[in-house]
């Protein structure tokens, strides 16, 4: 372990990216868990990634606004489709979400099959390249986070079905390009799982605490150990969530179980 290799000039923008993702994904993740559609984030994130792949095949500048539009269009189309399937066949919505995820994932593999750098590109979309994030890339995510939180606060978290899917799609579109599909899923679900047995007023602060500590520790350890940041952050989030869940007061657990 080499602590002298830690470069805060690299880690600081990466941590800021993580905080922006956490700002919207923690409250959205709590709603996803409550609705019982856990894998919607994987499906929408994978569809947004498919939009990025499509833009790349058209030789669009990876840092250009056109990529954001392609990812957003793909994610919104996926959200509209899922909103429709939930209305038509609500009893099998989770299965439909899983099928859509598999179709989007395999479509990405097929599109990149003949690309000599396809494997590397696919890995970057899944695991993310959070260490390479610069402050300049955070402008759009910052605006998106403020707008998302404003909508959630204005409606007190009570979004209509279609509104939830569309807001969720836009939030995931921005985050998947910053941190990758795996971290998007972990950021949404893991803090919510770790805090589900606490009193409702404590869940959100504790979930944010898990997220902030998970990103901070993961980034520091990845730099010191020279390991992939995204994967290590996922593990840090999981460990902190397990510890938080284990520390939940017994009374709160009983109350939640009987609610």
Secondary structure, DSSP 8 states (H G I E B T S, - for coil): --GGG--HHHHHHHHHHHHHHHHHHHHHHHHHHHHT-TTHHHHHHHHHHHHHHHHHHTT--TTSHHHHHHHHHHHHHHHHHHHHHHHH-GGGHHHHHHHHHHHHHHHHHHHTTT-TTHHHHHHHHHH--GGG--GGGHHHHHHHHHHHHHHHHHTTT---HHHHHHHHHHHHHHHHHHH-HHHHHHHHHHHHHHTTTS-HHHHHHHHHHHHHHHHHHHHHHHHHHT--HHHHHHHHHHHHHHHHHHTS-HHHHHHHHH-
